[in-house]
Amino acid sequence: MKNFFPETVVAFAISVFGASVAQATIIDDWNMVKAPAAPTLKLVSVDTSDTALLLLDFNGAQDPSKGPCNTKTKPRCIASLPKVEKLMEEARKSGSPVIYSITGGATKGDIATVLAPKKGDAVVQSGANKFINTDLEKILTEKHIKTVILTGTASEGAVLNTAAYAALKGMNVILPVDGMSSADPYAEQYVAWHFANAPGVSAKTVLTTIDQIKF
């Protein structure tokens, strides 16, 4: 049988399908990509016995040099604060633990005032994945947490990486789309798409809104 070398295969593809099939990349097709339909958002009934609320990187509101949630770089984060505050208050009333993260160089005093931690609330400090080089997993395990509600900024940073890690470790993830923010709405869009569709994480994630979460 005659051997087919890679260049032969490419030549064959071009002859049958045209040059675009053999040469096109997502960068070539970037402007032709159409956004898929928005995922369905669902009502969520929280089991307060094994659910924790994670508030990720809401530091910087008082001083933009102290974190990403500020009017200069992420005004969408600032805009999300009233709803996230409502969610936090409902979680506290239900008895669900509230756990915070902050970025490097910040302190818990840099967290947006309306979301300020209370005495006894855990605060971890890390990069984009809040499980890395922190006690977050230990904290959740000791509290017998099976489900996390994730809010924070940036959606494509702390939210994406922490939520994906939790889901891939077998935890359930509740992701309110109005509680995750970025500098660009596109980042929020692709994160929502990822958790609605990506293998592994989509099966463990419920996309919702803060008003659709019932404790």
Secondary structure, 3 states (H helix, E strand, C coil): CCCCCHHHHHHHHHHHHCHHHHHCCCCCCHHHCCCCCCCCCCCEECCCCCEEEEEECCECCCCHHHCCCCCCCCHHHHHHHHHHHHHHHHHHHHCCCEEEEECCCCCHHHECHHHCCCCCCCEEECCCCCCCCCCHHHHHHHCCCCEEEEEEECHHHHHHHHHHHHHHCCCEEEEEHHHEECCCHHHHHHHHHHHHHCCCCHHHEEEECHHHEEC
